[in-house]
Amino acid sequence: MKQSLFLLLIFTFSQYASAYDSQYDVIQVYSQDELNHLVNINQHLQRVKADDCQLVEDIKAHALKIKEPAYTYLWGDMLAWGVCVERDARLGMYYIKQSAKQGLLPAIEQLGRYYERGTLVEANKERAIIYYREAALQGFLNAQFNYVRMLIDGYGSPVDYEDAYRALFLSIIDNAKLKRKSRRLLSQLAEKMPENVVTRARKEVM
């Protein structure tokens, strides 16, 4: 009798769970590769909204307890802009900076943009170019574009031209529009450089 009752309860629960799952999509927490891709193409906040904010607690746990850089960045951006959580720009910037300290290149590049534009912080071009340089020389394309652009506009030092030129020149770019942008920026930067330095910058450093 007891065994039959137990089996009945198990069956009833499984039927309920199946009905629940069919009524609501169960959203799994993002894999590292998936989240890194979303961050790299700046679609991380849009994805959280598209998932109806169902993963807020999971994201928070991965950011605060496991301290995964991409999740730390995502949690910071959610706080900074009030996406699925109550907005707290100061705390959001803290976590974005933490992810930058962990070496997450999109976070480093975003800090460069924030300081260049005065977003959430006081504008500081000198600080912006430091962030851009750090991410650019580690191969992050958006930072390379911004770093070269700021050098063209007169920020930074001529000493940095060669490294900035080399980093962008040697980048693998499979998008035609971005390739045209790269060529335009490199051409403008080359105008500020001696010809022999441009030639040297086009050689891969071994």
N, C-alpha and C positions, 0 to 999 in steps of 0.2 A: 504493500500500500504506500509506504513512504517513498519507495523507489519510483513508483508510478507517478506520485505527486511531484517528485523532483524532476522527472523527465518532462512532465507537463509544463512545469515552470520554465525549464530550459527552452522547450519548444516555443512557448508563448513569448519569451524574451527575444529569441532569435527572429521570430516573426515581426515583433515590434521594431527591432533594430533594423531589419531589412526594409520595413515600411518607412522608417525615419530616414534612412540613407537614400531611398528613392525619392523622398520628398525634398531633401536638402542636399546640395552638393557638398561633399566633404573636402575641404581645401587642405592639402598637405603643405607643411612648411617647406620653403624653398631650399633646394640644394645649393651648395656653395657655388657650383658652376653657373647655375641658373641665376642666382642673385648677383654674382659678379658680372654676368652679361647684362642684366637689367641696369646695374649701376653704371657700367661702361657706356651704355647708350642713353643714360639718363631717363630711364623709364621705370625706376624702382617705386616712386611714389604713385605713379599711375597704376601700377600693378596692385599695390596695396588697396587702392580705392576700388579697382575692378573686382577684387576678391571680397568686397563688402566689409572690409576691416575685420575679417574673421581671425586673422593671425596676429593681432596686436600683442597678446600675452606671449605667444611663441617668439615673436620678434624681440620683445623686451628681454625674455629669458636668454636668448642667444647673444644679445648685446651685453647684458649686465652680468650674467652668470658665466657663460662660456667665453665671452669677450672675443667673438669672431669679428674681425675688422669690417667686413661688408655689412654685417648686421648692426654693428656699432654705428656705422655711418648711416644706415637706413633709419635706425631709431633716432639718431640725432636730427636727421632731415625731417622726420615725422614731427618731432617736437618743435623744430624751428619754424615749421609752416602750419602746424596744427592739423596734420593729416591723420585722421582717425583717433587722435588724442587731443587733450587740451593743450593749446599752444603755450610753449615756454621757450622763447627764442634763446635766452641765456643758457639754459640747460642743453638745448639742442646744439648750440655752437660748441659747448664743452665736449659733447660726444663726437661731433664732427672732427674736432681737433684731436680727440683721442684716437680716432680711426686713422687720421693722418700720421700721428706718431707711430702707429702700428705699421705704417708704410703703404696704406691704401692710396694708390695714385689718383683715382677720381676725387677722393677727399682732399688731397693736397691741391689738385687743380681747382677744385671748387673754392677753397680758401683763397686762392689767387684771384679768382673772379670776384669774390665777395669784397676783398680788400681793394681791388681795382675800381669796382663800381660803388663802393660804400654801402653794400647790402648787409644789413644787420650789424655792421661795424662802421667805424669812421674810415673814409677812403684813405688809403695809404699805398700809393703806387710803388714805392720802394719795397714795401713788404710784399706786395702782390707779385712783383717780378721774382722775388726770392722763391716763393711757392711755385710759380710757373717753371722756373729753372730746375727746381728739384724734381718735379714730375716729368718735365720735358727730357732731361738727360737720362731718365730711366725708361724712356720710350713711349710715354703717353701722348698720343697724337694731338688731342685738343690742347694740351699744355704746350706742345711744340708750336702750334699755330699762334697761341697767345704770347708765348715768350718771344718768338721772332717778331711778331707785330709790335710789341712794346719796345723792342730794341730798335726797330725801324722808326718808331715815334720818338726816339731820343732818350728812352729810359735805360737804366743799366749802364754797362761799360763796354766800350769797343773791344776790350780784352775778351769779352764773352761771345763776340760775333762768330768766331770759328767753330766753337763747340755747338752753338745754337744752329748754325748752318748745317754742320755735319749731322746732327741728330735728326733734323727734318729731311735732309737730302737722302739719308740712308733708310728712312722709314718705308715700310711696305704699305702702299695705299692702293686698294683695289676699287676705289670709287672715283669715277671720272671727274665729278664735280670737285671733290676734295683734292684730287691730283692737280687740277687747274689752279686751285687755291694755293697749294703748296708751291707750284712753279712761280706764281705771281709773287708770293712772299719771299721766296729764295732770290728771285731776280732783284727785288727791291733791297734786300739785305746785301746782296753782292755789290750793289752800287756804292755801298759804304765801306767796302773791303778792298784791300789791294788784290790784284789779280792772282798773285802767287799764293795768297792766303786762301782764296776761293778754291784754287786748284788743290791745295793741300787738304782743305775741308771736305773735298769730294772723295777723298781716299779713306777707306775703312781702317780704323786704328786696330791693329792686331795686339 
